[in-house]
């Protein structure tokens, strides 16, 4: 899944490709915003982790991974 994370007072958003399902990501966001977790943690496809303080989340957008075409072809 492609996940875009907006952080308060940050000029850019964080964009990662995660192997987690949309439901798993949504549950992690819900736990962070309800206060059961102080940090929002998400792992990308390469095993790297993104950790954002829950009180600094501006938005989280969950979408399908973008298909990147390589090479030349007709449109």
N, C-alpha and C positions, 0 to 999 in steps of 0.2 A: 504494500500500500504506500502511496505517496502521502506524506504528512508534512504540512506547513504549520510552523509554530510561530506565532507573533508574541514578542516579549515587550512589555511596557518599557518605554524610554530607550528602546533600541531601534536604530534606523532601518535594519534589515530583518527579514524573517529567516527562520531556520527551516531548511527543506531537506528531508531525508527520505530514503526508501526503506521501509520496514517490512520484515517478513511476518510480523504479527497481523492478526486479522483486525478488521474494523471494530469488532466487538471488544477485543482485548485492549485496543487503544482507547476506546470510549470508556471502558471500565477503569483504566489507569487514570484518565482525566477526571472521571467522577470521584474517585477516591482522593485525588489530590485536591479537588475543589471543595469536597465535603469536610476536609480537615483531618481525615484519617492518615493521610500522608502529607508531609511538609514539602516534598519534592516530587515533581513530575519526571519520571524516568522512562526513556524509550530507547530501544536498541535498533540499530540499522542492520542492513543485510550483511555487513562485514563484521558484525559483533561489537562495533563501537557503540558507546552509550552517550545519549544526550540527557543532561540533567538540568532542569529549570526549576527554580523556586516556584511553588504553586501560587503564591501571592503575586507573582510577576507575569503570569500568563495573561495575554491580551486576547488571543484566540487560537484555536487549533482547527485546521482544516484537514479532513481526511478524504482522500480521493483515490481513484484507481491509478496505478502506475502509468506514467507516460511512456508510450512506445516510441523509441528513438530509431529512426531508419538510418541506415548507413549505406553510403554508395550513391550511385547515380541511377535514376529511374524516371519513368514518365509519371506525370501527375495526373 
